[in-house]
Amino acid sequence: MNWTQVCEKEALPEGAGVAAWLGSRPVAIFNLGHRGLYALDNRCPATGVSLLARGQVCELAGELYVCSPLYKQHFHLTTGECLEDTELNAIPIVVKADAAGVWLAGEGA
Ligand code: FES
C-alpha cells in the first residue's frame, strides 16, 4: 500500500474534521482521540460539494457518523455508508498516524 503524509498529528484538533488533499482528491480527516482516526472523501455524495469535514461527528446506536452540514445525512466514519440512503455512500480512505505524522493510503499527485 502506498502512503502519503498529509500533516503532523498536532495539526488535527480532537473531535473536529479537517479538510486535506490527497493529490487532487479532497479528504475529510476526523481525529476522535482515543476513539481513533478516520478519513472519508470530503465530497458529499448527495451534492458533490466538499464539506463533510465541516460536519458534526456523532454517535448513533454505538456507531460513529459524520452528519453532512447541508442535508444532514449521516455517513458512517468507517464504512462511509449513509444511514438515510444506501445509494449515497461516502468513500472511506485508510488513514494512520505515527510519530512522523498523519498518513493517507493512496498517491498524492
Ligand atoms: S449531528 Fe448528531 S445527529 Fe446529526
py3Dmol code that shows the C-alpha trace and the ligand (Angstrom):
import py3Dmol

protein = """\
ATOM      1  CA  MET A   1       0.000   0.000   0.000  1.00  0.00           C
ATOM      2  CA  ASN A   2       1.292   3.482  -0.831  1.00  0.00           C
ATOM      3  CA  TRP A   3       1.061   6.121   1.872  1.00  0.00           C
ATOM      4  CA  THR A   4       1.043   9.893   1.545  1.00  0.00           C
ATOM      5  CA  GLN A   5       1.879  12.063   4.530  1.00  0.00           C
ATOM      6  CA  VAL A   6      -0.651  14.869   4.929  1.00  0.00           C
ATOM      7  CA  CYS A   7       0.253  16.646   8.161  1.00  0.00           C
ATOM      8  CA  GLU A   8       1.581  16.302  11.669  1.00  0.00           C
ATOM      9  CA  LYS A   9      -0.745  14.799  14.230  1.00  0.00           C
ATOM     10  CA  GLU A  10      -0.776  18.055  16.209  1.00  0.00           C
ATOM     11  CA  ALA A  11      -2.432  19.718  13.199  1.00  0.00           C
ATOM     12  CA  LEU A  12      -5.643  17.731  13.805  1.00  0.00           C
ATOM     13  CA  PRO A  13      -7.881  19.153  16.508  1.00  0.00           C
ATOM     14  CA  GLU A  14      -9.587  16.463  18.541  1.00  0.00           C
ATOM     15  CA  GLY A  15     -13.295  15.997  17.888  1.00  0.00           C
ATOM     16  CA  ALA A  16     -13.474  18.006  14.673  1.00  0.00           C
ATOM     17  CA  GLY A  17     -12.956  17.380  10.990  1.00  0.00           C
ATOM     18  CA  VAL A  18     -10.131  18.791   8.913  1.00  0.00           C
ATOM     19  CA  ALA A  19     -10.095  19.073   5.124  1.00  0.00           C
ATOM     20  CA  ALA A  20      -6.970  17.869   3.333  1.00  0.00           C
ATOM     21  CA  TRP A  21      -5.866  16.933  -0.158  1.00  0.00           C
ATOM     22  CA  LEU A  22      -4.645  13.560  -1.346  1.00  0.00           C
ATOM     23  CA  GLY A  23      -3.283  14.694  -4.676  1.00  0.00           C
ATOM     24  CA  SER A  24      -6.342  16.229  -6.328  1.00  0.00           C
ATOM     25  CA  ARG A  25      -8.770  14.356  -4.098  1.00  0.00           C
ATOM     26  CA  PRO A  26     -10.442  16.224  -1.226  1.00  0.00           C
ATOM     27  CA  VAL A  27     -10.365  14.249   2.008  1.00  0.00           C
ATOM     28  CA  ALA A  28     -12.040  14.793   5.374  1.00  0.00           C
ATOM     29  CA  ILE A  29      -9.975  13.599   8.363  1.00  0.00           C
ATOM     30  CA  PHE A  30     -11.504  13.173  11.809  1.00  0.00           C
ATOM     31  CA  ASN A  31      -9.355  12.840  14.919  1.00  0.00           C
ATOM     32  CA  LEU A  32     -11.528  11.374  17.665  1.00  0.00           C
ATOM     33  CA  GLY A  33      -8.739  10.955  20.212  1.00  0.00           C
ATOM     34  CA  HIS A  34      -8.820   7.551  21.898  1.00  0.00           C
ATOM     35  CA  ARG A  35     -11.715   6.554  19.614  1.00  0.00           C
ATOM     36  CA  GLY A  36      -9.463   6.696  16.596  1.00  0.00           C
ATOM     37  CA  LEU A  37      -8.616   8.465  13.383  1.00  0.00           C
ATOM     38  CA  TYR A  38     -10.987   8.306  10.389  1.00  0.00           C
ATOM     39  CA  ALA A  39     -10.991   9.599   6.832  1.00  0.00           C
ATOM     40  CA  LEU A  40     -13.646   9.875   4.143  1.00  0.00           C
ATOM     41  CA  ASP A  41     -13.714  11.503   0.745  1.00  0.00           C
ATOM     42  CA  ASN A  42     -14.631  15.084   1.657  1.00  0.00           C
ATOM     43  CA  ARG A  43     -17.235  15.291  -1.139  1.00  0.00           C
ATOM     44  CA  CYS A  44     -20.821  14.896  -0.002  1.00  0.00           C
ATOM     45  CA  PRO A  45     -22.227  12.142  -2.268  1.00  0.00           C
ATOM     46  CA  ALA A  46     -25.575  13.939  -2.419  1.00  0.00           C
ATOM     47  CA  THR A  47     -24.331  17.291  -3.675  1.00  0.00           C
ATOM     48  CA  GLY A  48     -20.705  16.814  -4.790  1.00  0.00           C
ATOM     49  CA  VAL A  49     -19.721  19.686  -2.516  1.00  0.00           C
ATOM     50  CA  SER A  50     -16.567  19.181  -0.443  1.00  0.00           C
ATOM     51  CA  LEU A  51     -17.917  19.750   3.034  1.00  0.00           C
ATOM     52  CA  LEU A  52     -18.008  16.553   5.065  1.00  0.00           C
ATOM     53  CA  ALA A  53     -15.012  17.782   7.108  1.00  0.00           C
ATOM     54  CA  ARG A  54     -17.313  20.515   8.408  1.00  0.00           C
ATOM     55  CA  GLY A  55     -19.946  18.035   9.537  1.00  0.00           C
ATOM     56  CA  GLN A  56     -20.856  17.272  13.127  1.00  0.00           C
ATOM     57  CA  VAL A  57     -19.446  13.964  14.366  1.00  0.00           C
ATOM     58  CA  CYS A  58     -21.988  12.000  16.354  1.00  0.00           C
ATOM     59  CA  GLU A  59     -22.642   8.560  17.781  1.00  0.00           C
ATOM     60  CA  LEU A  60     -25.825   6.704  16.905  1.00  0.00           C
ATOM     61  CA  ALA A  61     -26.511   3.239  18.336  1.00  0.00           C
ATOM     62  CA  GLY A  62     -22.845   2.926  19.294  1.00  0.00           C
ATOM     63  CA  GLU A  63     -21.574   3.753  15.792  1.00  0.00           C
ATOM     64  CA  LEU A  64     -19.680   6.893  14.755  1.00  0.00           C
ATOM     65  CA  TYR A  65     -21.058   9.072  11.967  1.00  0.00           C
ATOM     66  CA  VAL A  66     -20.485  12.468  10.448  1.00  0.00           C
ATOM     67  CA  CYS A  67     -23.645  14.450   9.782  1.00  0.00           C
ATOM     68  CA  SER A  68     -23.450  16.328   6.470  1.00  0.00           C
ATOM     69  CA  PRO A  69     -23.884  20.067   7.104  1.00  0.00           C
ATOM     70  CA  LEU A  70     -26.118  20.543   4.061  1.00  0.00           C
ATOM     71  CA  TYR A  71     -28.817  17.867   4.042  1.00  0.00           C
ATOM     72  CA  LYS A  72     -27.963  16.183   7.338  1.00  0.00           C
ATOM     73  CA  GLN A  73     -27.398  12.689   6.061  1.00  0.00           C
ATOM     74  CA  HIS A  74     -25.227  10.597   8.368  1.00  0.00           C
ATOM     75  CA  PHE A  75     -22.182   8.840   6.927  1.00  0.00           C
ATOM     76  CA  HIS A  76     -20.539   6.023   8.870  1.00  0.00           C
ATOM     77  CA  LEU A  77     -16.954   7.030   9.657  1.00  0.00           C
ATOM     78  CA  THR A  78     -15.513   3.589   8.874  1.00  0.00           C
ATOM     79  CA  THR A  79     -17.632   2.259   6.021  1.00  0.00           C
ATOM     80  CA  GLY A  80     -18.928   5.536   4.533  1.00  0.00           C
ATOM     81  CA  GLU A  81     -22.441   4.057   4.461  1.00  0.00           C
ATOM     82  CA  CYS A  82     -25.248   6.575   4.563  1.00  0.00           C
ATOM     83  CA  LEU A  83     -27.818   5.914   7.257  1.00  0.00           C
ATOM     84  CA  GLU A  84     -30.699   7.503   5.379  1.00  0.00           C
ATOM     85  CA  ASP A  85     -29.981   6.457   1.771  1.00  0.00           C
ATOM     86  CA  THR A  86     -27.971   3.367   0.789  1.00  0.00           C
ATOM     87  CA  GLU A  87     -27.210   4.891  -2.627  1.00  0.00           C
ATOM     88  CA  LEU A  88     -25.273   7.805  -1.138  1.00  0.00           C
ATOM     89  CA  ASN A  89     -22.220   6.139   0.386  1.00  0.00           C
ATOM     90  CA  ALA A  90     -19.167   8.287   1.064  1.00  0.00           C
ATOM     91  CA  ILE A  91     -15.818   6.744   0.107  1.00  0.00           C
ATOM     92  CA  PRO A  92     -13.726   5.673   3.111  1.00  0.00           C
ATOM     93  CA  ILE A  93      -9.969   6.307   2.962  1.00  0.00           C
ATOM     94  CA  VAL A  94      -7.454   4.384   5.040  1.00  0.00           C
ATOM     95  CA  VAL A  95      -5.665   6.667   7.497  1.00  0.00           C
ATOM     96  CA  LYS A  96      -2.972   6.100  10.091  1.00  0.00           C
ATOM     97  CA  ALA A  97      -0.791   8.164  12.397  1.00  0.00           C
ATOM     98  CA  ASP A  98       2.699   7.558  13.698  1.00  0.00           C
ATOM     99  CA  ALA A  99       5.427   9.658  15.270  1.00  0.00           C
ATOM    100  CA  ALA A 100       6.155  11.261  11.886  1.00  0.00           C
ATOM    101  CA  GLY A 101       2.606  12.407  11.236  1.00  0.00           C
ATOM    102  CA  VAL A 102      -0.720  11.505   9.642  1.00  0.00           C
ATOM    103  CA  TRP A 103      -0.798   9.335   6.522  1.00  0.00           C
ATOM    104  CA  LEU A 104      -3.463   8.514   3.958  1.00  0.00           C
ATOM    105  CA  ALA A 105      -3.411   5.398   1.813  1.00  0.00           C
ATOM    106  CA  GLY A 106      -3.021   6.311  -1.830  1.00  0.00           C
ATOM    107  CA  GLU A 107      -0.967   8.508  -4.086  1.00  0.00           C
ATOM    108  CA  GLY A 108      -0.587  12.220  -3.721  1.00  0.00           C
ATOM    109  CA  ALA A 109      -0.224  13.671  -7.189  1.00  0.00           C
TER     110      ALA A 109
END
"""
ligand_1 = """\
4
FES
S -25.286 15.861 14.178
Fe -25.744 14.423 15.666
S -27.486 13.512 14.845
Fe -26.840 14.772 13.256
"""
view = py3Dmol.view(width=600, height=400)
view.addModel(protein, "pdb")
view.setStyle({"model": 0}, {"cartoon": {"style": "trace"}})
view.addModel(ligand_1, "xyz")
view.setStyle({"model": 1}, {"stick": {}})
view.zoomTo()
view.show()
